[in-house]
């Protein structure tokens, strides 16, 4: 039986005998800055080239040639093949951004603004951006590596920041350094970054900001690292284990092993109509909660069916969500896929486009037909 309402639907999945909550995706991810103090080798940089390495490169729009690994040491793993035609610039807390948020909020029925980067805590006016988003009617959240949160989160909390999602790559300097570009594997620097992360967590909690940790688990070799992360952080924040798509079943198997070793018991599924991510909630013997965040394939009806990356082996995720960029050439752009940045459109053009209609149609169809979403869970348990 499905109990449907405007905010979503709840039902018990017969396939897995767990409660399932389904809500509509109403989130806009805004890349507020391209700056970052880490050089993680797996970074997609929200689909855009690293600006500091590419200033002055290329000709007119559509004929750009960008480097994906430059002097900064930072990566942008899709920028050499995703058709991106612009560099991202720093967003400003001004009327232009307010107008862009208003148009997107009304045109796409959005109510959450998620600040990304680069590293959003390095934005010189991040608290002002939080305030602007809150004033525009959005619940404002942020994804961060924690390197600068101690300095800015008190002001962000006062401005209305609701939650911060922290990407945590290691508990030791060696673990963090190991995922940095080879020229920047500095143990001393990594140690300082981990200390900064600790202070960011404490600052957020002291100022009433909810804190979540995202931990990617590629394979079994990372299981001891995950246990150390739980020992250090599980009593302070909500932890989400993420599988690595490139590592396939090795990653999923490693996460399941971690959950078994922790004595975790599944209690619910949380799914979002219109995007690919969903979470299974587990209860630990201590009473704490941990989430296993997975990917189910979602496809826009026309755009994804004709895409050059439509083969599931090339694109396992499909449509993920709406992203907002400020172009270095001026104006705000909306994207729907970091592997297809050639699809980006100016805000006013996007909300009246067929692409926006596909996004709304996917969300509304899945919300109205929860069985379509739940079929993935049935397939998992088969």
C-alpha positions as CSV (number, residue, x, y, z in Angstrom):
1,X,0.0,0.0,0.0
2,X,1.3,3.5,-0.9
3,X,0.5,6.5,1.3
4,X,1.0,9.4,-1.2
5,X,1.1,13.1,-0.4
6,X,2.6,16.3,-1.9
7,X,6.0,15.8,-0.3
8,X,6.5,12.2,-1.4
9,X,5.2,8.7,-0.6
10,X,5.9,6.0,1.9
11,X,5.4,2.3,1.4
12,X,6.8,-1.0,2.6
13,X,8.8,-2.9,0.0
14,X,7.6,-6.5,-0.2
15,X,10.9,-7.3,-1.8
16,X,13.0,-6.3,1.1
17,X,10.4,-5.8,3.9
18,X,11.7,-2.4,4.9
19,X,9.9,0.9,5.0
20,X,10.7,3.0,1.9
21,X,10.4,6.8,1.9
22,X,10.2,8.5,-1.5
23,X,10.5,12.3,-1.9
24,X,10.9,14.5,-5.0
25,X,14.3,16.0,-5.9
26,X,14.1,19.8,-5.4
27,X,17.8,20.6,-5.1
28,X,20.0,22.9,-7.0
29,X,23.8,22.5,-6.7
30,X,25.7,25.8,-7.1
31,X,29.4,25.8,-7.9
32,X,30.3,28.9,-6.0
33,X,34.0,28.8,-6.5
34,X,36.7,26.8,-8.4
35,X,39.4,27.2,-5.7
36,X,40.5,24.2,-3.7
37,X,43.4,23.4,-1.4
38,X,43.5,19.6,-2.3
39,X,44.6,17.8,-5.4
40,X,42.5,14.6,-5.2
41,X,43.2,12.5,-8.3
42,X,39.5,11.4,-8.7
43,X,38.0,14.9,-8.7
44,X,35.4,15.8,-11.4
45,X,35.3,19.5,-10.3
46,X,31.6,19.6,-11.1
47,X,32.4,19.0,-14.8
48,X,34.4,22.2,-15.4
49,X,38.1,22.6,-16.1
50,X,40.3,23.9,-13.3
51,X,40.2,27.6,-13.9
52,X,43.7,28.6,-12.7
53,X,45.2,26.1,-15.1
54,X,43.2,27.2,-18.1
55,X,42.8,30.9,-18.1
56,X,43.3,32.3,-21.7
57,X,43.0,28.9,-23.3
58,X,41.0,28.1,-26.4
59,X,39.1,30.2,-28.9
60,X,35.4,31.1,-29.2
61,X,32.7,29.2,-27.4
62,X,32.5,25.5,-28.5
63,X,36.1,25.4,-29.7
64,X,37.9,25.3,-26.3
65,X,40.9,23.1,-25.6
66,X,41.4,22.6,-21.9
67,X,44.0,20.8,-19.8
68,X,42.7,18.3,-17.3
69,X,45.9,18.3,-15.1
70,X,47.9,21.5,-15.0
71,X,50.4,23.2,-12.7
72,X,48.0,23.4,-9.8
73,X,48.0,19.6,-9.6
74,X,44.2,19.6,-9.5
75,X,42.2,17.2,-11.7
76,X,39.0,17.6,-13.7
77,X,38.5,14.0,-14.9
78,X,35.8,14.6,-17.5
79,X,36.9,18.0,-18.9
80,X,38.8,16.5,-21.9
81,X,35.7,14.7,-23.3
82,X,32.5,16.3,-21.8
83,X,32.2,19.2,-24.3
84,X,32.6,22.0,-21.7
85,X,32.9,25.4,-23.4
86,X,33.4,27.7,-20.4
87,X,35.5,28.3,-17.3
88,X,33.6,28.6,-14.0
89,X,34.1,31.9,-12.1
90,X,33.4,32.9,-8.5
91,X,29.7,33.5,-7.7
92,X,28.8,36.9,-6.2
93,X,26.2,37.6,-3.5
94,X,24.4,40.1,-5.8
95,X,21.1,40.7,-7.6
96,X,22.3,38.6,-10.6
97,X,22.6,35.5,-8.5
98,X,19.4,36.3,-6.6
99,X,17.5,36.6,-9.9
100,X,19.0,33.3,-11.1
101,X,18.0,31.5,-7.9
102,X,14.5,33.0,-8.1
103,X,14.0,31.9,-11.8
104,X,15.3,28.4,-11.0
105,X,13.3,28.0,-7.8
106,X,10.0,29.0,-9.4
107,X,10.6,27.4,-12.8
108,X,11.8,24.0,-11.4
109,X,10.0,24.0,-8.0
110,X,13.2,23.9,-6.0
111,X,13.7,24.5,-2.3
112,X,17.2,23.4,-1.5
113,X,20.4,25.1,-2.5
114,X,23.6,23.0,-2.2
115,X,26.9,24.9,-2.3
116,X,29.8,23.1,-4.0
117,X,33.1,24.0,-5.6
118,X,36.0,23.6,-5.7
119,X,35.9,24.1,-2.0
120,X,33.1,26.4,-0.9
121,X,34.6,27.3,2.4
122,X,37.4,29.1,0.5
123,X,34.9,31.5,-1.1
124,X,35.6,35.0,0.4
125,X,31.9,35.7,0.9
126,X,30.5,32.3,1.6
127,X,28.3,33.5,4.5
128,X,26.8,36.2,2.3
129,X,25.9,33.5,-0.3
130,X,24.3,31.4,2.4
131,X,22.2,34.4,3.5
132,X,21.2,35.2,0.0
133,X,20.1,31.7,-0.7
134,X,18.1,31.6,2.6
135,X,16.5,34.9,1.8
136,X,15.5,33.5,-1.6
137,X,13.6,30.7,0.1
138,X,16.1,27.9,0.0
139,X,17.3,25.5,2.6
140,X,21.0,26.0,2.2
141,X,23.5,23.1,2.5
142,X,27.2,22.6,1.6
143,X,29.6,19.9,0.5
144,X,33.2,20.5,1.8
145,X,36.5,18.9,2.5
146,X,36.7,20.8,5.8
147,X,39.9,22.7,5.1
148,X,38.6,26.1,6.0
149,X,35.4,25.5,8.0
150,X,36.7,26.7,11.3
151,X,37.1,30.2,10.0
152,X,33.7,30.6,8.2
153,X,31.1,28.2,9.7
154,X,30.0,30.3,12.6
155,X,29.1,33.1,10.2
156,X,27.5,30.6,7.8
157,X,25.4,29.2,10.6
158,X,24.2,32.6,11.6
159,X,23.4,33.3,7.9
160,X,21.2,30.2,7.8
161,X,23.4,27.2,6.8
162,X,21.4,24.0,7.6
163,X,23.9,21.2,6.9
164,X,27.4,20.5,5.8
165,X,28.4,17.2,4.0
166,X,32.1,16.5,4.6
167,X,34.1,14.4,2.1
168,X,36.5,12.4,4.3
169,X,39.3,10.5,2.6
170,X,41.4,9.3,5.5
171,X,42.2,9.3,9.2
172,X,45.9,9.5,8.8
173,X,48.1,11.9,6.8
174,X,49.4,8.9,4.8
175,X,45.9,8.0,3.7
176,X,45.0,11.5,2.6
177,X,48.3,12.1,0.8
178,X,47.9,8.8,-1.1
179,X,44.9,10.2,-3.0
180,X,46.6,13.5,-4.0
181,X,48.5,14.2,-7.2
182,X,52.0,12.7,-7.0
183,X,53.7,16.1,-6.9
184,X,51.6,17.1,-3.9
185,X,51.9,14.1,-1.6
186,X,53.2,16.0,1.3
187,X,52.6,14.3,4.7
188,X,52.9,17.5,6.6
189,X,50.3,19.3,4.5
190,X,48.0,16.3,4.8
191,X,48.3,16.3,8.6
192,X,47.4,20.0,8.7
193,X,44.3,19.3,6.4
194,X,43.1,16.5,8.8
195,X,43.5,18.8,11.8
196,X,41.5,21.4,9.9
197,X,38.8,18.9,9.2
198,X,38.5,18.1,12.9
199,X,38.2,21.7,13.8
200,X,35.5,22.2,11.1
201,X,33.5,19.4,12.6
202,X,33.7,20.8,16.1
203,X,32.8,24.4,14.8
204,X,29.8,23.1,12.9
205,X,28.4,21.2,15.8
206,X,29.0,24.0,18.2
207,X,27.0,26.3,15.9
208,X,24.1,24.0,15.4
209,X,24.9,23.0,11.8
210,X,24.0,19.3,11.0
211,X,27.1,17.4,9.9
212,X,27.3,14.3,7.6
213,X,30.4,12.5,6.3
214,X,30.7,10.9,2.9
215,X,33.2,8.0,2.8
216,X,33.9,6.3,-0.5
217,X,35.0,2.6,-0.1
218,X,36.7,1.3,-3.3
219,X,37.5,-2.2,-2.1
220,X,38.4,-4.5,0.8
221,X,41.8,-2.9,1.3
222,X,39.9,0.2,2.6
223,X,38.0,-1.7,5.3
224,X,40.5,-0.9,8.2
225,X,40.4,2.8,7.1
226,X,36.6,2.8,7.4
227,X,36.7,1.3,10.8
228,X,39.1,4.0,12.0
229,X,36.7,6.6,10.6
230,X,33.8,5.1,12.5
231,X,35.9,5.0,15.7
232,X,36.8,8.7,15.3
233,X,33.6,10.2,14.0
234,X,30.5,8.1,14.4
235,X,29.5,9.6,17.7
236,X,29.6,13.1,16.2
237,X,28.0,13.0,12.8
238,X,25.9,11.1,10.3
239,X,28.1,8.8,8.2
240,X,27.3,7.7,4.6
241,X,29.3,5.0,2.9
242,X,29.5,5.4,-0.9
243,X,30.3,2.7,-3.4
244,X,32.9,3.5,-6.1
245,X,31.3,3.0,-9.5
246,X,34.6,2.3,-11.2
247,X,35.3,-0.6,-8.7
248,X,31.9,-2.3,-9.2
249,X,31.1,-5.3,-7.0
250,X,34.4,-5.1,-5.2
251,X,33.3,-1.8,-3.7
252,X,29.8,-3.0,-2.8
253,X,31.2,-6.2,-1.3
254,X,33.6,-4.2,0.9
255,X,30.8,-2.0,2.2
256,X,28.7,-5.0,3.0
257,X,31.6,-6.5,4.9
258,X,32.1,-3.3,6.9
259,X,28.4,-3.3,7.8
260,X,28.5,-6.9,8.8
261,X,31.5,-6.3,11.0
262,X,29.8,-3.3,12.6
263,X,26.7,-5.4,13.4
264,X,24.6,-3.0,11.3
265,X,21.0,-3.9,10.8
266,X,19.0,-2.4,7.8
267,X,15.9,-0.4,8.9
268,X,14.7,1.7,5.9
269,X,15.3,2.9,2.4
270,X,15.3,6.5,1.4
271,X,14.8,7.3,-2.3
272,X,14.5,10.5,-4.3
273,X,12.2,10.7,-7.3
274,X,14.0,12.2,-10.2
275,X,17.7,11.5,-9.4
276,X,19.9,8.5,-9.2
277,X,21.1,8.4,-5.6
278,X,19.3,6.5,-2.8
279,X,20.3,5.4,0.7
280,X,19.7,2.4,2.9
281,X,19.6,3.3,6.6
282,X,21.3,0.9,9.1
283,X,21.2,0.9,12.9
284,X,24.3,0.1,14.8
285,X,24.3,-1.8,18.2
286,X,25.4,1.5,19.8
287,X,22.1,3.1,18.6
288,X,23.9,5.2,16.0
289,X,22.8,5.2,12.4
290,X,24.9,4.7,9.2
291,X,23.8,5.0,5.6
292,X,24.8,3.1,2.5
293,X,24.4,5.4,-0.4
294,X,24.0,3.7,-3.8
295,X,23.3,4.5,-7.4
296,X,20.3,3.4,-9.4
297,X,20.2,4.3,-13.1
298,X,18.0,7.2,-14.0
299,X,17.5,8.5,-17.6
300,X,15.9,11.6,-19.1
301,X,13.4,10.4,-21.6
302,X,15.0,12.0,-24.7
303,X,18.4,13.4,-23.9
304,X,19.7,10.2,-22.2
305,X,18.3,7.9,-24.8
306,X,20.2,9.6,-27.6
307,X,23.4,10.4,-25.6
308,X,26.8,9.2,-26.8
309,X,27.4,7.9,-23.2
310,X,24.0,6.0,-23.0
311,X,25.7,2.6,-22.7
312,X,25.4,1.6,-19.0
313,X,29.1,0.6,-19.0
314,X,30.0,4.2,-19.8
315,X,27.3,6.0,-17.7
316,X,26.0,3.9,-14.8
317,X,24.4,6.8,-13.0
318,X,22.4,8.7,-15.7
319,X,20.8,12.0,-14.6
320,X,22.0,13.2,-11.2
321,X,20.5,16.6,-10.7
322,X,20.6,20.3,-11.6
323,X,23.8,22.4,-11.3
324,X,24.3,26.1,-11.5
325,X,27.5,27.8,-12.8
326,X,28.7,31.3,-13.3
327,X,30.6,31.6,-16.5
328,X,33.9,33.5,-16.6
329,X,32.4,35.3,-19.6
330,X,29.4,36.4,-17.6
331,X,26.0,35.1,-16.9
332,X,24.6,32.0,-15.1
333,X,24.4,28.6,-16.8
334,X,22.4,25.4,-15.8
335,X,23.8,21.9,-16.4
336,X,22.2,18.5,-16.1
337,X,25.2,16.2,-16.5
338,X,29.0,16.6,-15.8
339,X,29.7,14.2,-18.6
340,X,27.7,16.4,-21.0
341,X,28.6,19.9,-20.3
342,X,27.7,20.8,-23.9
343,X,24.1,20.7,-22.6
344,X,24.5,23.7,-20.4
345,X,22.1,26.6,-21.0
346,X,21.6,30.1,-19.7
347,X,19.1,30.1,-16.8
348,X,16.3,31.9,-18.5
349,X,16.6,29.7,-21.6
350,X,16.9,26.5,-19.6
351,X,13.6,26.8,-17.6
352,X,11.6,27.1,-20.8
353,X,13.5,24.4,-22.7
354,X,12.6,20.8,-23.5
355,X,15.5,19.7,-21.3
356,X,13.9,21.3,-18.3
357,X,10.6,19.6,-19.3
358,X,12.4,16.3,-19.3
359,X,13.7,16.9,-15.8
360,X,10.3,17.8,-14.4
361,X,8.7,14.9,-16.2
362,X,11.2,12.4,-14.7
363,X,10.6,13.7,-11.2
364,X,6.9,13.9,-11.5
365,X,6.6,10.4,-13.1
366,X,8.6,8.7,-10.5
367,X,6.8,10.5,-7.7
368,X,3.4,9.5,-9.1
369,X,4.5,5.9,-9.7
370,X,6.7,4.8,-6.8
371,X,6.7,1.2,-8.1
372,X,8.9,2.4,-10.9
373,X,11.5,3.5,-8.4
374,X,11.0,0.5,-6.1
375,X,11.6,-2.0,-8.9
376,X,15.3,-1.4,-8.4
377,X,15.1,-2.5,-4.8
378,X,13.2,-5.6,-5.9
379,X,16.0,-6.4,-8.4
380,X,18.6,-6.0,-5.7
381,X,17.0,-8.6,-3.5
382,X,16.2,-11.1,-6.3
